Amino acid sequence: MRKKRNRYRLLWCSILAVGTLVAAIAAYLFIPVRVAPAEHITWGTTFTKSYAEYLGLDWRKTYLAILDDLGMRAIRIGINWDEVEPERGQFHFDDYDWMVAQAEKRSVEILPAVGFKLPRWPECRAPEWAMQLPQKAFEEAQLDMMRVVVTHFKQSTAIKRWQMENEAFIEWFGDCPRMGDALARRKVELVREADQSRPVLMTESGELSTWLKSAFAADEVGLSLYRRVWSRWSGYSDYRFPPSYYTHKARLINALVPGEKAFFITELQLEIWSPRGIPFQPVGEQMDNLTPSYLRETFDFARRTGFDTIYTWGAEWWYWLRAQGYPEYWEAVKSELAQDR
Protein backbone atom coordinates (compact mmCIF):
# COMPACT_ATOMS: atom_id res chain seq x y z
CA MET A 1 0.00 0.00 0.00
CA ARG A 2 2.80 2.39 0.92
CA LYS A 3 4.58 1.71 -2.40
CA LYS A 4 1.34 2.43 -4.25
CA ARG A 5 0.92 5.75 -2.41
CA ASN A 6 4.52 6.66 -3.18
CA ARG A 7 3.96 5.95 -6.87
CA TYR A 8 0.90 8.24 -6.86
CA ARG A 9 2.87 10.96 -5.09
CA LEU A 10 5.68 10.65 -7.62
CA LEU A 11 3.18 10.80 -10.48
CA TRP A 12 1.49 13.92 -9.13
CA CYS A 13 4.83 15.57 -8.38
CA SER A 14 5.93 14.87 -11.96
CA ILE A 15 2.67 16.30 -13.33
CA LEU A 16 3.05 19.37 -11.13
CA ALA A 17 6.68 19.86 -12.20
CA VAL A 18 5.83 19.54 -15.90
CA GLY A 19 2.85 21.87 -15.52
CA THR A 20 4.97 24.44 -13.71
CA LEU A 21 7.63 24.26 -16.42
CA VAL A 22 5.05 24.65 -19.21
CA ALA A 23 3.46 27.60 -17.41
CA ALA A 24 6.85 29.25 -16.92
CA ILE A 25 7.76 28.84 -20.61
CA ALA A 26 4.36 30.14 -21.69
CA ALA A 27 4.74 33.18 -19.44
CA TYR A 28 8.25 33.78 -20.79
CA LEU A 29 7.01 33.66 -24.38
CA PHE A 30 3.61 35.29 -24.24
CA ILE A 31 3.75 37.97 -21.53
CA PRO A 32 4.83 41.14 -23.39
CA VAL A 33 8.06 42.80 -22.32
CA ARG A 34 9.97 45.63 -23.93
CA VAL A 35 12.82 44.61 -26.22
CA ALA A 36 15.19 47.33 -27.34
CA PRO A 37 15.37 47.73 -31.14
CA ALA A 38 18.68 46.85 -32.77
CA GLU A 39 21.08 49.77 -33.09
CA HIS A 40 21.20 49.22 -36.83
CA ILE A 41 18.65 47.28 -38.89
CA THR A 42 19.43 45.94 -42.34
CA TRP A 43 16.14 46.12 -44.23
CA GLY A 44 15.61 43.87 -47.21
CA THR A 45 12.81 42.31 -49.20
CA THR A 46 11.95 39.18 -51.16
CA PHE A 47 11.74 39.49 -54.92
CA THR A 48 10.23 36.82 -57.18
CA LYS A 49 10.49 37.38 -60.92
CA SER A 50 7.57 35.10 -61.76
CA TYR A 51 5.33 36.82 -59.23
CA ALA A 52 6.04 40.25 -60.73
CA GLU A 53 5.12 38.79 -64.11
CA TYR A 54 1.94 37.28 -62.64
CA LEU A 55 0.94 40.80 -61.55
CA GLY A 56 1.51 42.03 -65.10
CA LEU A 57 4.61 44.05 -64.20
CA ASP A 58 7.86 44.57 -66.05
CA TRP A 59 9.96 42.55 -63.63
CA ARG A 60 13.22 44.35 -64.42
CA LYS A 61 11.70 47.79 -63.79
CA THR A 62 10.13 46.49 -60.60
CA TYR A 63 13.42 45.06 -59.39
CA LEU A 64 15.37 48.24 -60.11
CA ALA A 65 12.72 50.38 -58.41
CA ILE A 66 13.07 48.23 -55.28
CA LEU A 67 16.83 48.77 -55.28
CA ASP A 68 16.97 52.42 -56.36
CA ASP A 69 13.74 54.10 -55.32
CA LEU A 70 13.04 52.19 -52.10
CA GLY A 71 16.75 51.75 -51.40
CA MET A 72 16.55 48.20 -50.02
CA ARG A 73 19.95 47.10 -48.73
CA ALA A 74 19.32 43.34 -48.97
CA ILE A 75 17.27 41.19 -51.31
CA ARG A 76 16.15 37.57 -51.06
CA ILE A 77 15.84 35.87 -54.44
CA GLY A 78 14.35 32.43 -54.95
CA ILE A 79 16.16 30.74 -57.84
CA ASN A 80 13.31 28.71 -59.26
CA TRP A 81 14.16 25.32 -60.69
CA ASP A 82 11.66 25.44 -63.56
CA GLU A 83 13.24 28.68 -64.79
CA VAL A 84 16.93 27.77 -64.59
CA GLU A 85 16.75 24.15 -65.84
CA PRO A 86 13.79 23.94 -68.24
CA GLU A 87 15.50 21.03 -70.00
CA ARG A 88 17.52 18.46 -68.13
CA GLY A 89 21.14 19.50 -67.86
CA GLN A 90 20.52 22.75 -69.79
CA PHE A 91 20.87 25.68 -67.39
CA HIS A 92 19.83 29.26 -68.14
CA PHE A 93 20.99 31.83 -65.61
CA ASP A 94 20.80 35.04 -67.64
CA ASP A 95 17.92 36.65 -65.75
CA TYR A 96 19.33 35.74 -62.35
CA ASP A 97 22.84 36.80 -63.37
CA TRP A 98 21.36 40.19 -64.25
CA MET A 99 19.68 40.47 -60.84
CA VAL A 100 22.89 39.54 -59.05
CA ALA A 101 24.94 42.01 -61.10
CA GLN A 102 22.52 44.85 -60.40
CA ALA A 103 22.66 44.14 -56.67
CA GLU A 104 26.46 43.98 -56.74
CA LYS A 105 26.68 47.39 -58.43
CA ARG A 106 24.71 48.91 -55.56
CA SER A 107 26.43 46.96 -52.75
CA VAL A 108 23.13 45.25 -51.95
CA GLU A 109 23.39 41.97 -50.06
CA ILE A 110 21.82 38.93 -51.76
CA LEU A 111 20.20 36.01 -49.98
CA PRO A 112 19.69 33.31 -52.63
CA ALA A 113 17.09 30.67 -51.83
CA VAL A 114 17.98 27.41 -53.54
CA GLY A 115 16.13 24.12 -53.78
CA PHE A 116 12.74 22.86 -54.88
CA LYS A 117 10.46 24.58 -52.32
CA LEU A 118 11.02 28.33 -52.55
CA PRO A 119 9.15 31.55 -51.63
CA ARG A 120 5.82 32.40 -53.30
CA TRP A 121 2.90 30.12 -54.01
CA PRO A 122 2.82 27.35 -55.10
CA GLU A 123 6.33 27.25 -53.57
CA CYS A 124 7.35 24.05 -55.33
CA ARG A 125 8.11 24.54 -59.01
CA ALA A 126 9.70 21.71 -60.93
CA PRO A 127 10.32 21.61 -64.69
CA GLU A 128 8.00 19.25 -66.54
CA TRP A 129 10.75 16.77 -67.33
CA ALA A 130 11.53 16.34 -63.62
CA MET A 131 7.91 15.67 -62.69
CA GLN A 132 7.99 12.55 -64.86
CA LEU A 133 10.85 10.95 -62.90
CA PRO A 134 10.50 8.21 -60.29
CA GLN A 135 10.77 9.52 -56.71
CA LYS A 136 14.42 8.58 -56.14
CA ALA A 137 15.53 10.03 -59.48
CA PHE A 138 13.44 13.15 -58.79
CA GLU A 139 15.26 13.72 -55.53
CA GLU A 140 18.66 13.19 -57.15
CA ALA A 141 17.73 15.68 -59.88
CA GLN A 142 16.99 18.27 -57.20
CA LEU A 143 20.39 17.71 -55.63
CA ASP A 144 22.15 17.95 -59.00
CA MET A 145 20.38 21.23 -59.73
CA MET A 146 21.24 22.70 -56.35
CA ARG A 147 24.91 21.81 -56.75
CA VAL A 148 25.04 23.57 -60.12
CA VAL A 149 23.20 26.66 -58.81
CA VAL A 150 25.43 27.12 -55.77
CA THR A 151 28.59 26.55 -57.81
CA HIS A 152 27.43 29.08 -60.42
CA PHE A 153 26.64 31.91 -57.98
CA LYS A 154 29.12 31.40 -55.16
CA GLN A 155 31.69 33.75 -56.72
CA SER A 156 29.43 36.72 -56.01
CA THR A 157 30.71 38.86 -53.15
CA ALA A 158 27.15 40.10 -52.53
CA ILE A 159 26.11 36.68 -51.20
CA LYS A 160 26.67 36.32 -47.44
CA ARG A 161 24.68 33.13 -46.81
CA TRP A 162 22.48 30.58 -48.59
CA GLN A 163 18.88 29.81 -47.82
CA MET A 164 18.20 26.10 -48.29
CA GLU A 165 14.56 25.58 -49.36
CA ASN A 166 11.71 27.58 -47.82
CA GLU A 167 10.24 26.16 -44.62
CA ALA A 168 11.53 22.74 -45.59
CA PHE A 169 10.31 21.06 -42.41
CA ILE A 170 6.75 22.35 -42.82
CA GLU A 171 4.93 19.77 -44.90
CA TRP A 172 1.41 21.24 -44.67
CA PHE A 173 1.92 24.42 -46.69
CA GLY A 174 2.61 24.73 -50.40
CA ASP A 175 1.56 22.67 -53.41
CA CYS A 176 4.39 20.24 -52.85
CA PRO A 177 5.17 16.56 -52.62
CA ARG A 178 6.43 15.43 -49.23
CA MET A 179 10.14 16.12 -48.83
CA GLY A 180 10.97 14.35 -45.59
CA ASP A 181 13.42 15.46 -42.95
CA ALA A 182 16.25 13.25 -44.19
CA LEU A 183 16.24 14.82 -47.65
CA ALA A 184 16.10 18.32 -46.18
CA ARG A 185 19.18 17.63 -44.04
CA ARG A 186 20.94 16.07 -47.01
CA LYS A 187 20.35 19.28 -48.96
CA VAL A 188 21.90 21.33 -46.16
CA GLU A 189 25.02 19.21 -46.31
CA LEU A 190 25.13 19.51 -50.10
CA VAL A 191 25.12 23.32 -49.91
CA ARG A 192 27.80 23.27 -47.22
CA GLU A 193 29.98 21.04 -49.39
CA ALA A 194 29.42 23.16 -52.52
CA ASP A 195 30.36 26.37 -50.69
CA GLN A 196 32.32 25.91 -47.49
CA SER A 197 32.80 29.65 -46.97
CA ARG A 198 29.22 30.66 -46.16
CA PRO A 199 26.60 29.62 -43.60
CA VAL A 200 23.37 27.86 -44.53
CA LEU A 201 20.07 29.29 -43.34
CA MET A 202 16.76 27.47 -43.04
CA THR A 203 13.39 29.16 -42.55
CA GLU A 204 10.48 28.43 -40.24
CA SER A 205 6.99 29.74 -39.58
CA GLY A 206 7.43 32.30 -36.83
CA GLU A 207 4.12 31.37 -35.24
CA LEU A 208 3.28 27.78 -36.24
CA SER A 209 6.47 25.78 -35.69
CA THR A 210 8.94 25.17 -32.88
CA TRP A 211 11.99 26.24 -34.97
CA LEU A 212 13.96 23.37 -33.45
CA LYS A 213 14.48 21.28 -36.57
CA SER A 214 16.03 24.14 -38.51
CA ALA A 215 18.10 25.23 -35.53
CA PHE A 216 19.61 21.74 -35.27
CA ALA A 217 20.09 21.25 -39.03
CA ALA A 218 21.28 24.67 -40.25
CA ASP A 219 23.77 27.33 -39.22
CA GLU A 220 21.19 30.14 -39.06
CA VAL A 221 17.40 30.40 -38.81
CA GLY A 222 15.04 32.73 -40.68
CA LEU A 223 11.53 33.39 -39.41
CA SER A 224 8.33 34.52 -41.01
CA LEU A 225 6.37 37.10 -39.02
CA TYR A 226 2.67 37.26 -39.88
CA ARG A 227 0.03 39.29 -38.05
CA ARG A 228 -3.07 38.81 -40.23
CA VAL A 229 -3.81 35.50 -41.95
CA TRP A 230 -6.62 33.83 -43.84
CA SER A 231 -8.02 30.30 -43.82
CA ARG A 232 -10.90 28.72 -45.67
CA TRP A 233 -12.55 27.83 -42.37
CA SER A 234 -12.35 31.08 -40.41
CA GLY A 235 -11.59 33.75 -43.01
CA TYR A 236 -9.26 36.51 -41.82
CA SER A 237 -7.91 36.44 -38.27
CA ASP A 238 -5.14 38.19 -36.35
CA TYR A 239 -2.31 36.60 -34.42
CA ARG A 240 -1.82 38.00 -30.90
CA PHE A 241 1.87 37.34 -30.37
CA PRO A 242 3.84 40.20 -28.77
CA PRO A 243 7.14 41.29 -30.37
CA SER A 244 9.06 39.82 -27.42
CA TYR A 245 7.66 36.37 -28.26
CA TYR A 246 10.05 36.07 -31.21
CA THR A 247 13.05 37.37 -29.26
CA HIS A 248 12.46 35.14 -26.26
CA LYS A 249 11.79 32.09 -28.39
CA ALA A 250 15.11 32.60 -30.19
CA ARG A 251 16.88 32.79 -26.83
CA LEU A 252 15.11 29.66 -25.65
CA ILE A 253 16.11 27.77 -28.79
CA ASN A 254 19.72 28.86 -28.34
CA ALA A 255 19.62 27.42 -24.83
CA LEU A 256 18.53 24.06 -26.24
CA VAL A 257 20.74 23.57 -29.32
CA PRO A 258 24.52 23.38 -29.58
CA GLY A 259 26.23 26.53 -30.81
CA GLU A 260 24.89 30.07 -30.96
CA LYS A 261 22.41 30.40 -33.83
CA ALA A 262 21.76 33.72 -35.57
CA PHE A 263 18.08 34.51 -36.12
CA PHE A 264 16.62 36.81 -38.78
CA ILE A 265 13.16 37.80 -39.93
CA THR A 266 13.10 36.59 -43.52
CA GLU A 267 9.42 37.19 -44.26
CA LEU A 268 7.74 40.19 -42.61
CA GLN A 269 4.16 40.25 -43.86
CA LEU A 270 3.51 43.61 -45.53
CA GLU A 271 1.18 42.26 -48.21
CA ILE A 272 -2.45 41.25 -47.98
CA TRP A 273 -3.17 37.52 -47.84
CA SER A 274 -5.46 37.27 -50.85
CA PRO A 275 -7.19 33.90 -51.29
CA ARG A 276 -8.48 34.86 -54.74
CA GLY A 277 -5.18 36.25 -55.97
CA ILE A 278 -4.35 39.95 -55.91
CA PRO A 279 -5.27 40.70 -59.55
CA PHE A 280 -8.74 39.28 -58.90
CA GLN A 281 -9.54 41.07 -55.65
CA PRO A 282 -10.84 44.67 -55.74
CA VAL A 283 -8.19 47.15 -54.66
CA GLY A 284 -10.60 48.71 -52.17
CA GLU A 285 -10.97 45.39 -50.35
CA GLN A 286 -7.21 44.99 -50.26
CA MET A 287 -6.68 48.45 -48.82
CA ASP A 288 -9.39 47.94 -46.20
CA ASN A 289 -7.73 44.73 -45.05
CA LEU A 290 -4.18 46.06 -44.83
CA THR A 291 -4.14 49.84 -44.59
CA PRO A 292 -1.05 52.05 -44.95
CA SER A 293 -1.26 52.79 -41.22
CA TYR A 294 -1.32 49.06 -40.44
CA LEU A 295 1.73 48.65 -42.66
CA ARG A 296 3.54 51.30 -40.60
CA GLU A 297 2.45 49.60 -37.38
CA THR A 298 3.94 46.34 -38.66
CA PHE A 299 7.28 48.05 -39.31
CA ASP A 300 7.24 49.27 -35.71
CA PHE A 301 6.23 45.80 -34.46
CA ALA A 302 9.20 44.24 -36.29
CA ARG A 303 11.60 46.82 -34.85
CA ARG A 304 10.43 45.89 -31.37
CA THR A 305 11.55 42.27 -31.83
CA GLY A 306 15.16 43.46 -31.59
CA PHE A 307 16.28 41.55 -34.70
CA ASP A 308 18.86 43.38 -36.81
CA THR A 309 18.09 41.86 -40.24
CA ILE A 310 14.52 41.99 -41.55
CA TYR A 311 13.33 40.98 -45.02
CA THR A 312 9.93 42.40 -45.90
CA TRP A 313 7.28 40.61 -47.95
CA GLY A 314 5.18 42.43 -50.52
CA ALA A 315 7.44 44.66 -52.63
CA GLU A 316 5.86 43.50 -55.89
CA TRP A 317 2.42 44.28 -54.44
CA TRP A 318 3.37 47.83 -53.39
CA TYR A 319 4.75 48.45 -56.87
CA TRP A 320 1.61 46.97 -58.47
CA LEU A 321 -0.60 49.23 -56.33
CA ARG A 322 1.45 52.24 -57.37
CA ALA A 323 0.93 51.27 -61.00
CA GLN A 324 -2.83 51.10 -60.30
CA GLY A 325 -2.75 54.68 -58.99
CA TYR A 326 -2.34 53.91 -55.28
CA PRO A 327 1.20 54.98 -54.30
CA GLU A 328 0.45 55.20 -50.55
CA TYR A 329 2.03 51.87 -49.67
CA TRP A 330 5.18 52.40 -51.72
CA GLU A 331 5.67 55.85 -50.17
CA ALA A 332 4.98 54.55 -46.67
CA VAL A 333 7.69 51.89 -47.08
CA LYS A 334 10.15 54.51 -48.36
CA SER A 335 9.45 56.65 -45.33
CA GLU A 336 9.87 53.75 -42.90
CA LEU A 337 13.14 52.63 -44.45
CA ALA A 338 14.50 56.18 -44.35
CA GLN A 339 14.09 56.21 -40.54
CA ASP A 340 16.75 53.51 -40.12
CA ARG A 341 19.39 54.86 -42.44
Legacy VTK file of the C-alpha trace (Angstrom):
# vtk DataFile Version 3.0
C-alpha trace
ASCII
DATASET POLYDATA
POINTS 341 float
0.000 0.000 0.000
2.803 2.388 0.919
4.581 1.707 -2.399
1.340 2.429 -4.252
0.923 5.754 -2.409
4.524 6.657 -3.184
3.958 5.946 -6.871
0.901 8.238 -6.862
2.868 10.961 -5.092
5.681 10.645 -7.618
3.184 10.801 -10.480
1.487 13.917 -9.126
4.830 15.570 -8.376
5.926 14.868 -11.959
2.673 16.297 -13.333
3.053 19.370 -11.127
6.680 19.858 -12.202
5.826 19.544 -15.900
2.847 21.870 -15.522
4.973 24.437 -13.710
7.630 24.258 -16.422
5.053 24.651 -19.212
3.462 27.603 -17.415
6.852 29.253 -16.924
7.764 28.838 -20.608
4.357 30.143 -21.687
4.737 33.180 -19.441
8.248 33.783 -20.787
7.014 33.662 -24.381
3.611 35.292 -24.238
3.754 37.969 -21.533
4.833 41.140 -23.391
8.055 42.796 -22.322
9.970 45.633 -23.926
12.816 44.610 -26.222
15.195 47.329 -27.340
15.368 47.729 -31.139
18.681 46.851 -32.772
21.083 49.767 -33.086
21.203 49.223 -36.833
18.654 47.281 -38.889
19.429 45.939 -42.343
16.140 46.121 -44.234
15.611 43.871 -47.211
12.812 42.308 -49.195
11.954 39.183 -51.157
11.736 39.488 -54.921
10.228 36.822 -57.179
10.492 37.385 -60.922
7.571 35.098 -61.759
5.329 36.825 -59.226
6.042 40.253 -60.734
5.121 38.791 -64.114
1.936 37.285 -62.644
0.942 40.797 -61.549
1.513 42.033 -65.101
4.606 44.048 -64.196
7.863 44.565 -66.050
9.962 42.549 -63.632
13.219 44.355 -64.417
11.699 47.786 -63.790
10.126 46.489 -60.602
13.423 45.064 -59.386
15.373 48.242 -60.109
12.719 50.375 -58.410
13.070 48.231 -55.284
16.829 48.770 -55.282
16.971 52.416 -56.360
13.742 54.096 -55.321
13.045 52.193 -52.103
16.745 51.754 -51.402
16.555 48.204 -50.021
19.952 47.098 -48.731
19.317 43.341 -48.973
17.269 41.193 -51.310
16.155 37.573 -51.064
15.836 35.871 -54.441
14.351 32.430 -54.949
16.162 30.740 -57.835
13.307 28.712 -59.263
14.162 25.316 -60.686
11.663 25.438 -63.558
13.244 28.678 -64.788
16.930 27.767 -64.588
16.751 24.148 -65.836
13.789 23.943 -68.235
15.501 21.030 -69.996
17.523 18.461 -68.133
21.144 19.495 -67.856
20.522 22.752 -69.788
20.867 25.680 -67.391
19.829 29.259 -68.144
20.994 31.825 -65.611
20.804 35.044 -67.644
17.925 36.652 -65.749
19.334 35.740 -62.347
22.840 36.799 -63.369
21.359 40.191 -64.248
19.683 40.470 -60.836
22.886 39.539 -59.048
24.941 42.005 -61.096
22.518 44.849 -60.398
22.660 44.144 -56.672
26.459 43.975 -56.741
26.681 47.391 -58.433
24.713 48.907 -55.564
26.431 46.963 -52.751
23.130 45.255 -51.945
23.389 41.971 -50.059
21.820 38.929 -51.755
20.200 36.009 -49.979
19.694 33.313 -52.630
17.087 30.673 -51.832
17.984 27.406 -53.538
16.133 24.122 -53.777
12.743 22.861 -54.877
10.459 24.575 -52.321
11.016 28.331 -52.547
9.154 31.547 -51.631
5.823 32.398 -53.299
2.904 30.119 -54.008
2.817 27.348 -55.097
6.326 27.254 -53.573
7.355 24.050 -55.333
8.115 24.537 -59.010
9.704 21.706 -60.934
10.316 21.606 -64.689
8.001 19.247 -66.536
10.753 16.773 -67.326
11.527 16.340 -63.622
7.915 15.672 -62.686
7.992 12.548 -64.863
10.847 10.953 -62.905
10.503 8.208 -60.293
10.767 9.517 -56.712
14.415 8.583 -56.139
15.530 10.026 -59.477
13.438 13.145 -58.791
15.263 13.717 -55.526
18.663 13.189 -57.149
17.727 15.676 -59.879
16.990 18.268 -57.201
20.385 17.714 -55.630
22.146 17.947 -58.999
20.376 21.225 -59.731
21.244 22.704 -56.350
24.908 21.806 -56.749
25.039 23.571 -60.121
23.197 26.660 -58.811
25.430 27.115 -55.771
28.588 26.552 -57.814
27.426 29.077 -60.419
26.639 31.910 -57.983
29.122 31.400 -55.161
31.694 33.746 -56.715
29.431 36.721 -56.011
30.714 38.864 -53.150
27.155 40.095 -52.527
26.112 36.678 -51.200
26.674 36.323 -47.444
24.681 33.134 -46.810
22.483 30.585 -48.591
18.876 29.814 -47.823
18.198 26.104 -48.295
14.559 25.575 -49.359
11.707 27.580 -47.824
10.235 26.161 -44.617
11.527 22.740 -45.595
10.306 21.063 -42.409
6.745 22.352 -42.819
4.929 19.766 -44.898
1.413 21.241 -44.665
1.918 24.420 -46.687
2.605 24.733 -50.398
1.555 22.673 -53.408
4.388 20.243 -52.848
5.168 16.558 -52.622
6.426 15.433 -49.230
10.137 16.124 -48.825
10.968 14.346 -45.594
13.423 15.464 -42.946
16.248 13.248 -44.187
16.244 14.817 -47.650
16.104 18.321 -46.183
19.180 17.627 -44.045
20.944 16.073 -47.015
20.346 19.282 -48.964
21.899 21.333 -46.163
25.021 19.213 -46.312
25.134 19.512 -50.102
25.117 23.322 -49.910
27.804 23.265 -47.224
29.976 21.039 -49.387
29.422 23.157 -52.515
30.361 26.370 -50.692
32.317 25.913 -47.491
32.802 29.654 -46.966
29.219 30.662 -46.155
26.604 29.619 -43.596
23.374 27.859 -44.531
20.075 29.290 -43.339
16.759 27.475 -43.043
13.395 29.158 -42.548
10.478 28.427 -40.242
6.992 29.739 -39.581
7.428 32.297 -36.835
4.121 31.373 -35.242
3.285 27.784 -36.239
6.472 25.778 -35.694
8.937 25.166 -32.884
11.994 26.243 -34.971
13.959 23.374 -33.450
14.482 21.277 -36.574
16.032 24.145 -38.514
18.103 25.227 -35.528
19.606 21.736 -35.269
20.090 21.249 -39.029
21.276 24.667 -40.253
23.767 27.329 -39.220
21.188 30.136 -39.058
17.399 30.405 -38.805
15.044 32.731 -40.675
11.530 33.395 -39.407
8.333 34.517 -41.009
6.373 37.101 -39.025
2.672 37.255 -39.879
0.034 39.294 -38.054
-3.069 38.808 -40.233
-3.805 35.498 -41.954
-6.615 33.827 -43.843
-8.018 30.302 -43.822
-10.902 28.717 -45.675
-12.555 27.825 -42.371
-12.349 31.082 -40.412
-11.591 33.752 -43.012
-9.260 36.511 -41.818
-7.906 36.440 -38.271
-5.142 38.193 -36.352
-2.306 36.598 -34.417
-1.819 37.996 -30.903
1.869 37.338 -30.373
3.839 40.197 -28.769
7.144 41.288 -30.367
9.061 39.822 -27.422
7.661 36.365 -28.264
10.055 36.068 -31.211
13.050 37.366 -29.258
12.465 35.142 -26.257
11.786 32.090 -28.390
15.108 32.605 -30.189
16.884 32.791 -26.826
15.114 29.665 -25.651
16.114 27.772 -28.790
19.724 28.858 -28.341
19.623 27.421 -24.834
18.532 24.056 -26.245
20.737 23.569 -29.324
24.524 23.382 -29.581
26.232 26.532 -30.814
24.893 30.067 -30.963
22.415 30.404 -33.834
21.760 33.716 -35.569
18.076 34.512 -36.117
16.620 36.805 -38.781
13.158 37.801 -39.934
13.100 36.586 -43.518
9.415 37.192 -44.260
7.745 40.190 -42.608
4.156 40.250 -43.861
3.508 43.607 -45.530
1.185 42.260 -48.208
-2.447 41.246 -47.983
-3.174 37.525 -47.837
-5.459 37.272 -50.851
-7.191 33.901 -51.285
-8.477 34.861 -54.743
-5.184 36.253 -55.968
-4.346 39.951 -55.907
-5.266 40.705 -59.553
-8.745 39.282 -58.904
-9.543 41.072 -55.648
-10.841 44.673 -55.737
-8.186 47.146 -54.659
-10.602 48.705 -52.175
-10.968 45.388 -50.351
-7.215 44.987 -50.261
-6.679 48.448 -48.824
-9.393 47.935 -46.202
-7.726 44.729 -45.055
-4.181 46.064 -44.835
-4.144 49.843 -44.594
-1.047 52.049 -44.948
-1.262 52.785 -41.222
-1.325 49.060 -40.443
1.728 48.647 -42.661
3.545 51.300 -40.597
2.451 49.603 -37.377
3.944 46.344 -38.656
7.278 48.046 -39.310
7.239 49.266 -35.706
6.225 45.803 -34.461
9.198 44.243 -36.294
11.598 46.815 -34.853
10.432 45.894 -31.365
11.550 42.274 -31.832
15.155 43.459 -31.595
16.281 41.549 -34.701
18.857 43.375 -36.811
18.090 41.861 -40.238
14.520 41.988 -41.545
13.329 40.984 -45.021
9.926 42.404 -45.898
7.276 40.607 -47.945
5.180 42.426 -50.516
7.442 44.659 -52.633
5.861 43.498 -55.892
2.419 44.279 -54.439
3.373 47.827 -53.390
4.750 48.452 -56.872
1.606 46.969 -58.466
-0.600 49.233 -56.327
1.450 52.240 -57.373
0.934 51.266 -61.003
-2.830 51.100 -60.300
-2.753 54.684 -58.988
-2.342 53.910 -55.276
1.197 54.984 -54.303
0.448 55.202 -50.550
2.035 51.869 -49.673
5.176 52.403 -51.719
5.672 55.847 -50.169
4.979 54.550 -46.673
7.688 51.888 -47.079
10.150 54.514 -48.357
9.449 56.652 -45.332
9.875 53.750 -42.898
13.144 52.635 -44.451
14.496 56.177 -44.347
14.087 56.205 -40.542
16.745 53.512 -40.115
19.394 54.856 -42.437
LINES 1 342
341 0 1 2 3 4 5 6 7 8 9 10 11 12 13 14 15 16 17 18 19 20 21 22 23 24 25 26 27 28 29 30 31 32 33 34 35 36 37 38 39 40 41 42 43 44 45 46 47 48 49 50 51 52 53 54 55 56 57 58 59 60 61 62 63 64 65 66 67 68 69 70 71 72 73 74 75 76 77 78 79 80 81 82 83 84 85 86 87 88 89 90 91 92 93 94 95 96 97 98 99 100 101 102 103 104 105 106 107 108 109 110 111 112 113 114 115 116 117 118 119 120 121 122 123 124 125 126 127 128 129 130 131 132 133 134 135 136 137 138 139 140 141 142 143 144 145 146 147 148 149 150 151 152 153 154 155 156 157 158 159 160 161 162 163 164 165 166 167 168 169 170 171 172 173 174 175 176 177 178 179 180 181 182 183 184 185 186 187 188 189 190 191 192 193 194 195 196 197 198 199 200 201 202 203 204 205 206 207 208 209 210 211 212 213 214 215 216 217 218 219 220 221 222 223 224 225 226 227 228 229 230 231 232 233 234 235 236 237 238 239 240 241 242 243 244 245 246 247 248 249 250 251 252 253 254 255 256 257 258 259 260 261 262 263 264 265 266 267 268 269 270 271 272 273 274 275 276 277 278 279 280 281 282 283 284 285 286 287 288 289 290 291 292 293 294 295 296 297 298 299 300 301 302 303 304 305 306 307 308 309 310 311 312 313 314 315 316 317 318 319 320 321 322 323 324 325 326 327 328 329 330 331 332 333 334 335 336 337 338 339 340
